[in-house]
Amino acid sequence: MSANPVGFVKEYWRVLLLAMFIAFALVALFIPGGIMADDSLAGDLEEDEANQSVEERMTNIEYGIGLDGGTRVSAPPTGMMVDNIDLESEQHSELESSLYTELDLETADATVRHHEDEDRYTAEVFVDDVSAADFAAVIAEYDADVSEDDVENGVTQDTRDEMIRTIELRVNEAGLSGGQVYQEATVEGSYYIVTEVPGMSPEELRELLSDRGDVQVWAYYPDEDGNQTNETVLEGEDDFSRVGVASYNDEQGYNYVPVTVDDTEDADGNSAATEYQAAMNEYGFTSEGIQQCGIQDREAGEFDFDHDQPQWCLLTMVDGEVVDAHSMGDRLGSNMASGEWANDPTFEMITPTQQDAHQLAVNLESGALTAPLDFDRQQTFSVEPALADQFKTYSLLIGILSVLTVSGMVFLRYRNPRVAAPMVITAMSEVLILLGFAALIRMPLDLSHVAGFIAVVGTGVDDLVIIADEVMDDGEVSSQRVFESRFRKAFWVIGAAAATTIIAMSPLAVMSLGDLRGFAIITILGVLIGVLVTRPAYGNILQRLLTDK
């Protein structure tokens, strides 16, 4: 053995690398928060509840629906599109306006995208009650070459990406860990958005996904003629820079979400905060409209828009439905009238119940779904928590049994603990590193991943047997040079087998093939860790044991 530390590191760097990987894996597995703490897992839970949920878990491993119970819902986005529209840049907004007016759509139900990299335009509508002929007719006013045959079912990749990000945020903000959201392609060329959430029933998940989540604040006030009118004064997540947690006012007895309106100024010096303040002053909310909203019966949860007296109400709208109606308060109205409010643009969005407040906070934080999901074509898979616990127990037993079986066969083959024990320990370290990696990236483990871990144990020991046999079968290892020559020969065989496995598994890892994907990913990761870390380390250990150097 080398007498100085530098020589030791040079000689046994492979073993030291394995030890470092094991240390990182143990930290990722057992230290609360792991290597990279992620507060989003707690969502909008209270801090003490979040800490309690972390403490209750022995490890940082997250489980998928197969091992924790839960639901998977697959559904395609609702919509149709026309691609490669020939438009001038100034016609972009004009076409959008025409889609809204001529097809009688809300602003959230249609969009025109400009793909700058390819300099092309795509128009999309996100409703199912507009015919392809009517859609094409509006676009044909700007591009005469567009016909009904150019209309495609589905939405663009950009829209699907936005939907996936929104649903991911929605799942995290709901305080649910281990969820996955991705897209899946069908043979026909259509796409499904797949959402997997452990610990949630099909009804709960569908409710989470069915809400479009389009939040607006309307000003309901009398116009110059004395007739009540509506104006949208705040829209969605774009006008809010910060959304607080759902809270309850003990003194006055109401649920609310504290929000901060965006005060970032544009080129003209305007911001959402200053425009909102100006609208409140212009519409009379900060003068005669203070405390003048009486259209909501909070006990019955009903709204009465048939009234005799003028009303100044701020309506909280979610997906076009009134959630709450409240008046302008004295203090807030005074600050807006003086212009001071825009310097600290915060207020409370009141809701009838705590659940409504929580849902409002989730929608504001995650944003609205670009397109609704078509639940008429949904596919649902769910596992009850009790059954998932059985799967988890059986998976652990099968894992232990596979380790014991492999260990027994190795000891029977070599009958030499100096060779067999390091082989088993090295193979188990490979599984430990994989588990640590899964905990690090918060990969929800499912039954398919368990199968992958068992396969990794088997293939890992196979490779170590190849190394041991190649080194020992050709006679006594008399020197380090002889060992390295035989080890390189064995490593070429292992490397070729690893490359073949990776090539064979790669299509399963990248294609949308359900549970097969998890199996392929774990197998590929196991092969890479084995070839790059554990096999070379075992070579170092075996060299030390057989050559006494």
Residue, then its C-alpha position, 0 to 999 in steps of 0.5 A: m500500500s502507498a505510504n503517502p496520501v497522494g499515492f493512496v488516492k492515485e492507486y485507489w481512486r476508484v474505491l474512493l469514488l465509490a465511497m463518495f457516491i455511497a456517501f452522497a446516496l446516504v445523504a440524499l436518502f436519509i437527511p431531511g431535505g436531502i442534498m437539494a431541499d425542495d420546499s415546493l413539496a409542502g405546497d401551501l401547507e402550514e410550516d409546522e404541517a410541512n415539517q411534520s410530514v417530512e419527519e414522519r418519513m424515514t427516507n426521502i424516497e417518493y413513491g408512485i401510485g403503485l406503491d403509495g396508492g393514487t390515480r393516473v388520469s390521461a386525457p387529450p387537450t380540447g382544441m383544433m389548430v391551423d398551422n403555417i398561416d401566411l400573416e403579416s406581423e401587424q395582422h397577428s392581433e387582428l386575427e386574434s380579435s376576429l376569432y374572439t368576435e366572429l366565433d363568440l369566444e372568450t379571450a382564453d379560448a383562442t390564441v395565435r402563436h408566432h413561431e419566430d424560429e421558423d417565422r410562421y403563425t399558428a391559430e388555435v381554439f380551445v373549445d369543442d362547439v366551434s366547427a372546423a368550417d367556421f374556424a377556417a372561414v375566419i382565418a381565410e379572411y387573412d390567408a385565402d389559401v386556408s380551407e377546412d381541410d387545413v384544420e387539425n384536431g389537437v393543439t400545438q406542442d407549445t400549448r401542451d408544454e404550458m399545460i404540463r407546467t401549469i398542472e405540475l405547479r397545481v399539483n405541487e401547490a396542492g401539497l402533493s408530493g410524488g406527482q408526475v405530469y407528462q405527454e403521451a403520443t398515440v399511434e394515431g398521432s394525437y397526444y394525451i396529457v398524463t397526470e399521476v398523483p399518489g394519495m388522490s382519488p379519481e374524483e379528486l384528481r379530476e376535480l383538480l384537472s377539470d377547473r380551467g383555473d382562469v382567475q379574474v377580478w371584475a369591477y361591478y359598478p353603475d355607469e354614467d346612465g345608472n346601469q350596472t356594468n362589468e369591467t375586468v380590472l385584474e387578470g390571472e397570474d400575469d397581474f399578480s407578483r405574489v400570492g400568499v397562502a390561504s388564511y382566515n381572519d379571526e377578528q372579522g371571520y372570513n377566509y382570504v388569499p393575500v395577494t400583491v399586484d405587479d408594480t413592474e412598469d412598462a415602457d410607458g411607465n404603467s403597471a398593473a398596480t397603477e392601472y388597477q388603482a386608477a380604475m378604482n378611482e375612475y369607477g367610484f370605488t374609492s369615493e361613493g362606492i366604499q362599503q357599497c356592495g350588498i349583492q351576496d348572501r354569504e350564509a346561502g352562498e347566493f348572489d342577487f344581481d336584481h337590485d334597486q340601489p347602485q352597487w360597487c362590488l369587486l367580483t372574484m371570478v374563476d372560470g367565468e363564475v362568481v366566487d365572491a363579491h366584496s366592497m372596497g374597504d375604508r382604509l384601502g379606498s383611502n390609500m387608493a384615492s391618495g395614490e399611496w396604494a400603488n407603492d405597496p399594492t397588496f390586498e385580500m381576495i375574500t372567499p366563502t370557504q377555506q377550500d375556496a381560498h385554497q383553490l383560489a391560491v392554487n389557481l393564482e399561483s399555477g395559472a390557468l390551463t391554456a386548454p381544457l382537457d377532454f374528459d370524454r376521452q379520458q383513461t383512468f387508473s387508480v390503486e387503493p392505498a391499502l393495496a399499494d401498501q401490500f405491493k410495497t411490502y411484497s416489493l421489499l420482501i422480493g428485494i431481500l429474497s433476490v439479494l439473499t439468493v444472489s449472495g448464496m449462489v455467489f458464495l456457493r460458486y467461489r467458496n471464498p469470502r475474500v472474493a464473494a463478500p466484496m462482490v455482494i457488497t459492491a452489487m448492493s452499493e449499486v442499488l444504494i446509489l440508484l436509490g439515492f439518485a432517485a431520492l435526489i431527483r425526487m423520482p416517484l418509485d413504482l412497481s416498474h422501478v422495483a423490477g428494474f432494481i432487481a434486474v440491476v442486482g442480477t446484471g451487476v453480479d453477472d458482471l462481477v462474476i465475469i471479472a472474478d472468473e477472468v482474473m482467477d481462471d487463468g491461474e494464480v495472479s502473481s503480479q499487478r501487471v497480470f491482474e490489470s491485463r486480465f481485468r482489462k480483458a474482462f472489462w471489454v466484455i462488460g463494456a460491450a454488454a453494457a452498450t448493448t443493454i443501453i441501446a436495447m433499452s433506450p427506445l423504452a426509456v424515451m417512448s411513452l410506453g407506460d410502466l416499461r419506461g420506468f423499468a428501462i430508466i432504472t436499468i440504464l442508470g444501473v448499467l451506467i453506474g456499474v460500468l463507470v463506478t462499481r465495476p472499476a471499484y471492485g477491480n481495485i478491491l479484487q486486485r488488493l485481495l489477490t495480489d496483496k498490493 
